[in-house]
Amino acid sequence: MAQGQTITCEDAAAAAKGTPVRGRPKTMADEAVRAMIVAHARDAFLEVGYAGTTMDLVAARCRISKRTLYRLFPGKTDLFTAVVILHRQSMLDLPRPDDEDLPVAEALEAIFRIDIDEAADRERIAFIRLVITESTRFPEIELLILRDGAEASRRLLAEWLMRQVERGLIALADPAKAAQMLMDMVFGVFARRRHHGEWGSREERRAYLRMCIDIFVNGVARR
């Protein structure tokens, strides 16, 4: 991905709606275009898959020249990487503010965005299912999904857990393994359809997610 500030979920949503992306005027043009490209690329990947999404298609949807697209994203894998990073932010709201002072369970609920709105929830579930399908068909994107998705998420969560240990709020011998365990518990919920069918409702799934978080927090509580 080209150099520049990280595209957030809010930036992409604003770009998709035609709302100016936040930033200083001198740097806003490229950042706004980049956010718009990522938003349209995400929609294209969801609609027609990785194989069906071409740079020509993305340029046409964005109404920009291919020269501009290739200047910001040299290839389709670079574009998909940016979408994976955007998706990661929709799954884990990290890093957190330095001055945040929430109970650990409430902070984890915020980190895993369990109260995300319905439209955003549908998008992130759709992308999870896209990743599960496409990573087996296209080896070239499997590694970047692991690197910029799962591994980056685990690292960010482990760093947050380590800070809670340092603050004396929880007890953990291995934050990295604890982060993986927690992600397996929570993210497994989103892949449930493959084996157990859909959830009865979003409320049922949300209650299950809170139970997962409560079990984890009780397990790492200082005794």
N, C-alpha and C positions, 0 to 999 in steps of 0.2 A: 504494500500500500504506500502511496506517496506520503512524503513527510507532511506533517500538519497536526493540528489538535485532534484528539480522539473524537470520533463521531458518537454522540450519545443517542439513546432511544428518543429523547425529546427533540434533538436536532433532526433526526430522520423523519419523525412525525411532522415536525414543522415544515421541513422541506417538501414532503409529500403533499402538504396542504397549500404550499405556496407561501408560507409564513417565513419572513426573514430569519435566518439562523443567527443566534447570538454571537457576538464577537466584535472586534474592533473593525472600523470601516475598511482599513487598508488590507486586512487579511480576510475579510468576510467573503469576497467573491468566490475564491477557490473553495473555501470551506462550505459555502452554501451549495455550490455545484456538486462537491463531493458528497454531501449529505443527501442531495436529491438523487444522485446516481445510485447510492447504496440503497435508498428507499425503493427506487424502481427496480433495481436488481433483485432485491429481496422478494418483491412481488412476482417478478418473472420466474425466479427459481421455484417459488411455491406453485406457480400456475403450470409451468411447462417442464420443470425439473432441470437438473444440471445440464444434461445433454441438449435439451431444447433451448436453453438460454444462450444466445450468442451475443458477442459484443455489438454486432449490428442491431440486434433487437433492443438492447439496452440503450444504445445511442438514439435509436428512433423513439423509444418511449420517453426519453429525457428531452428530446428535441435539441440535441447538441451534436456537434460534429464528432466523427470518429477520432479525429486528431485530438480534440479536447479530452475525450474519454481515455484514449491511450496515454495521454500525458499524465493523467491522474491515476490511472490503473493500467499498467503495462500489459496485463493479460487477464484472462477469465479467472484464473486461480487467485490473482491478487484481489479481484472483485469479490470472489466468493469468500476469501479470507476476511475482508471488511464486513461482509454480511454475517459471518460467524462471530466476529467480535461484537457486532451490534446485538446479535442474538444472545451472546453471553451476558451482556448487560441487562437483557430482559429477564434472564434467569437468576442472576446474582447481582444485587445492588451493592457492589463493592468497588472501591473502598468506601468506608463510612466516614462521616464527619469526625474530626478528632475530639470534639467536645460533646459527642453524643453520650447520654447517660441513661440508657434504657436498660431494664432487666434483660438478662441474656436471652430468655425465651422470646421476648418481644422484639429484640434486635434481630434475632434469627428469622422471625416471621417477616420482618421488613427486608432482610437480606434476600430471602427466597421469594419475596414479592407474592405472598400467598393471597393478598387482597387486591391483586392487579385487576383492572377492569376487564369485562368480558371479551371485548374486541381484541385487546392486547393478549389476553390469555389464549384465545383461539389461534392467533398468529404464532405464538411461541410453541404451542403444541403441534401445529402444522409443520413448523420448521424442525422440531425434534424428529417427527416422523419422516420428513424429507431426508434428514441427515442419516437416520437409521437405514433407509433404503438406498440412498445414493452412495454412501461410503463403501458399501459392499460391491457396487457396480463400477466405481471409479477409484482405483487405488491411489491416484494422484491427489485426491482430496482427503483421503482418510487420515494421512499424517497431519495435514494442516488443521483438520477438525480436532484431532487429539491435542496438537500443540497450542492452538489459539482458542480452543473451546474447553475441553475437559481439563487439560493440564494447567492452563492459565487460571481456570476457575478454582481448581483445587489449591493452587499456590496462594491465591488471594484469600480464600477462606481459611487456609492454614495460618496465614499471617494474622488474620483477624482473631482467630482462636488463641494464638500465641499472646496477643495483646491482652486478651481476657485473663489468661493465666498470669501474666505479669501484673495485672491489676488485682489479682487475688480473688477473682470471681468464679473461676473454675479450676479444676485440677486435671491436668493431662500430661502424660509422659511423652506422647508423640502426636503433636498437632496435625502433621501431614496425614497420618493414618486416620486420625479422628475426622479430618475434613473429608477424606475419601468415604469413610463410613456414613457420615451424615449426608453427603451427596448421593450415595447409593440409596439411602432410605427415602430421601425426598424426590430425587429425579426418577426413581423407579416408578413412582406414582404416575408420571406422565406417559410412560410406555405401557401402562397396564392393558390397554386395548388389545395388544398382540396376543395375550394369554388369557385374560379374565373378562374381556368385554368392557364397555364404557362404564363410567361412574353413573350412578343414578342422578346426581346433580352436582353442580359446582360446590354447593354447600357441603355435601357429603365428602367430596374430595378435600375441601378446605379443612373440615373437621379431622380428617385422617392425617393431613399434613401437620396440623397442630399437635396431634397425638405423637407423631414421629419426632417432632421437635421437643415435646415434653419428655419423652422417653430418653432422648439424647441428653437433655439438660439435667435430668435427674441422675443420669449415669455419670456425668462429669462434675456434679456439684461437690464442693469441698465438704468433707466430713469432719 
